[in-house]
């Protein structure tokens, strides 16, 4: 009986040691993952026609939004609000970058997005490019987007896009620090941007 108890206690001690080690390893892995830049490597095109890569998202704190020019409400509202928040927290425009990446690259050529943005903001830059490359980047970012026909009987006709509606906030290393939800209180959104650049 004594031998059984010793074996039992030894087994319990080994199991506890393994559990402690696993908890430590998981914690270390999570911390490492939280400090990894958000999103994939990509080579796309900015609104001015110049090449743009993921390094643009790591130059300084960044607000990143995904949308499309034919969007009826969410995109124009978000872009307009984001422009106002950026002007409030960074009036000189030298402390935070902002980008708008298309989820509809077939229609949103870089120059199309640039023209669209010129009516809304001079602070937000467009990102689009080759449709296959854009979709590959969106998939690796983990962004939800879906083409939805306006007439279900004509799947190849006119369409809209469902997509994520949050603004992603990245630090100056490209690490995701939070989001601004669609419809977020302006005071909260401004505070989040202030925290990002301070």
C-alpha positions as CSV (number, residue, x, y, z in Angstrom):
1,X,0.0,0.0,0.0
2,X,2.9,2.4,0.8
3,X,4.4,1.7,-2.6
4,X,1.1,2.5,-4.3
5,X,0.8,5.8,-2.4
6,X,4.4,6.8,-3.3
7,X,3.8,6.0,-7.0
8,X,0.5,7.9,-6.9
9,X,2.1,11.0,-5.3
10,X,5.0,10.8,-7.7
11,X,2.6,10.7,-10.6
12,X,0.6,13.6,-9.3
13,X,3.9,15.6,-8.9
14,X,4.9,14.8,-12.5
15,X,1.5,15.8,-13.8
16,X,1.6,19.1,-11.9
17,X,5.1,19.8,-13.2
18,X,4.0,19.1,-16.8
19,X,0.9,21.3,-16.4
20,X,3.0,24.2,-15.0
21,X,5.4,23.9,-17.9
22,X,2.5,23.8,-20.4
23,X,0.9,27.0,-18.9
24,X,4.3,28.7,-19.0
25,X,4.9,27.7,-22.7
26,X,1.4,28.7,-23.7
27,X,1.9,32.1,-22.0
28,X,5.2,32.6,-23.8
29,X,3.8,31.7,-27.1
30,X,0.8,34.0,-26.7
31,X,3.1,36.9,-25.8
32,X,5.2,36.3,-28.9
33,X,2.2,36.1,-31.1
34,X,0.8,39.3,-29.7
35,X,4.0,41.1,-30.8
36,X,3.9,39.9,-34.4
37,X,3.0,42.4,-37.1
38,X,-0.6,42.2,-38.2
39,X,-1.1,40.8,-41.7
40,X,0.9,39.3,-44.5
41,X,3.6,40.5,-46.8
42,X,2.1,42.1,-49.9
43,X,3.1,44.0,-53.0
44,X,0.2,46.1,-54.2
45,X,-0.4,49.6,-55.6
46,X,-1.1,52.8,-53.8
47,X,-3.6,55.4,-55.1
48,X,-0.9,57.4,-56.7
49,X,0.2,54.4,-58.8
50,X,3.3,53.7,-56.7
51,X,4.1,50.3,-55.3
52,X,3.2,49.7,-51.7
53,X,4.1,46.9,-49.4
54,X,3.4,45.8,-45.8
55,X,6.3,48.0,-44.7
56,X,4.0,51.1,-45.1
57,X,2.0,49.7,-42.2
58,X,5.1,49.6,-40.0
59,X,6.5,53.0,-40.6
60,X,4.5,54.7,-37.9
61,X,1.2,54.1,-36.0
62,X,-1.5,53.2,-38.6
63,X,-5.2,53.1,-39.0
64,X,-6.2,50.5,-41.6
65,X,-9.7,50.2,-43.0
66,X,-11.1,47.7,-45.6
67,X,-13.9,48.7,-48.0
68,X,-14.9,49.6,-51.5
69,X,-15.9,52.6,-53.5
70,X,-19.5,51.4,-54.4
71,X,-20.3,51.0,-50.7
72,X,-23.5,52.8,-49.9
73,X,-23.1,53.7,-46.3
74,X,-20.4,52.1,-44.1
75,X,-17.4,53.1,-46.1
76,X,-18.2,56.7,-46.8
77,X,-19.3,57.2,-43.2
78,X,-16.2,55.6,-41.8
79,X,-13.8,57.4,-44.1
80,X,-15.4,60.7,-43.3
81,X,-15.3,60.1,-39.5
82,X,-11.8,58.7,-39.6
83,X,-10.6,61.8,-41.5
84,X,-12.1,64.0,-38.8
85,X,-10.6,62.0,-35.9
86,X,-7.2,62.0,-37.6
87,X,-7.3,65.8,-38.0
88,X,-8.2,66.1,-34.3
89,X,-5.5,63.8,-32.9
90,X,-2.8,64.6,-35.4
91,X,-3.5,68.0,-37.0
92,X,0.0,68.2,-38.6
93,X,-0.4,64.8,-40.2
94,X,3.0,63.5,-39.3
95,X,2.3,61.1,-36.4
96,X,-0.1,58.5,-37.8
97,X,-0.8,56.9,-41.2
98,X,-4.1,55.8,-42.6
99,X,-4.9,53.4,-45.4
100,X,-8.0,52.1,-47.1
101,X,-7.6,48.7,-48.8
102,X,-10.2,47.6,-51.3
103,X,-12.2,44.5,-50.9
104,X,-13.5,44.9,-54.5
105,X,-10.3,45.1,-56.6
106,X,-12.1,44.3,-59.9
107,X,-13.9,47.7,-59.7
108,X,-11.5,49.6,-57.4
109,X,-8.5,50.3,-59.4
110,X,-5.9,52.4,-57.4
111,X,-6.7,55.6,-59.4
112,X,-10.5,55.0,-58.9
113,X,-10.0,54.8,-55.1
114,X,-7.7,57.9,-55.2
115,X,-10.4,60.0,-57.0
116,X,-13.0,58.7,-54.5
117,X,-10.8,59.6,-51.5
118,X,-10.0,63.1,-52.9
119,X,-13.6,64.0,-52.1
120,X,-13.3,62.8,-48.5
121,X,-9.8,63.0,-47.2
122,X,-6.2,64.0,-48.0
123,X,-5.1,62.0,-45.0
124,X,-6.1,58.5,-46.1
125,X,-4.2,56.6,-48.8
126,X,-5.7,53.9,-51.1
127,X,-4.4,50.4,-51.5
128,X,-5.5,48.1,-54.4
129,X,-3.9,46.5,-57.4
130,X,-4.0,43.1,-59.1
131,X,-7.3,41.5,-58.0
132,X,-5.6,38.1,-57.3
133,X,-2.9,39.7,-55.2
134,X,-5.5,41.9,-53.3
135,X,-7.6,38.9,-52.5
136,X,-4.6,36.9,-51.3
137,X,-3.7,39.7,-49.0
138,X,-7.2,40.1,-47.7
139,X,-7.4,36.3,-47.0
140,X,-4.1,36.4,-45.1
141,X,-5.2,39.5,-43.1
142,X,-8.2,37.3,-42.1
143,X,-10.7,39.9,-43.5
144,X,-14.2,38.9,-44.2
145,X,-15.5,40.0,-47.6
146,X,-18.2,38.5,-49.8
147,X,-19.6,39.5,-53.2
148,X,-23.4,39.7,-53.0
149,X,-25.5,40.0,-56.3
150,X,-28.1,42.7,-56.1
151,X,-30.4,40.5,-58.1
152,X,-30.2,36.8,-57.0
153,X,-31.5,35.8,-60.5
154,X,-28.5,37.5,-62.1
155,X,-25.4,36.3,-60.2
156,X,-23.1,37.8,-62.8
157,X,-24.9,41.2,-62.7
158,X,-24.4,44.2,-60.5
159,X,-23.3,43.4,-56.9
160,X,-22.4,44.8,-53.5
161,X,-19.8,43.6,-51.0
162,X,-20.2,42.5,-47.4
163,X,-17.1,43.1,-45.4
164,X,-15.5,43.9,-42.0
165,X,-16.5,47.3,-40.9
166,X,-13.8,48.0,-38.2
167,X,-10.8,50.2,-38.4
168,X,-7.7,48.3,-37.3
169,X,-5.2,50.2,-35.2
170,X,-1.5,49.2,-35.6
171,X,1.5,50.4,-33.6
172,X,4.7,51.7,-35.3
173,X,5.9,48.1,-35.7
174,X,2.7,47.0,-37.4
175,X,1.3,45.1,-34.3
176,X,-2.4,45.1,-33.9
177,X,-3.3,47.2,-30.8
178,X,-7.1,47.4,-31.2
179,X,-10.0,48.4,-33.4
180,X,-12.5,51.1,-33.8
181,X,-15.9,49.5,-34.4
182,X,-18.4,50.9,-36.9
183,X,-20.7,53.3,-35.0
184,X,-18.1,53.7,-32.2
185,X,-18.6,56.8,-30.0
186,X,-16.5,59.6,-31.5
187,X,-14.9,60.3,-28.1
188,X,-13.9,56.7,-27.7
189,X,-12.5,56.6,-31.2
190,X,-10.4,59.7,-30.7
191,X,-9.1,58.3,-27.3
192,X,-8.1,55.1,-29.0
193,X,-6.2,57.0,-31.7
194,X,-4.5,59.2,-29.1
195,X,-3.4,56.2,-27.1
196,X,-2.0,54.7,-30.3
197,X,0.3,57.7,-31.0
198,X,1.3,58.4,-27.4
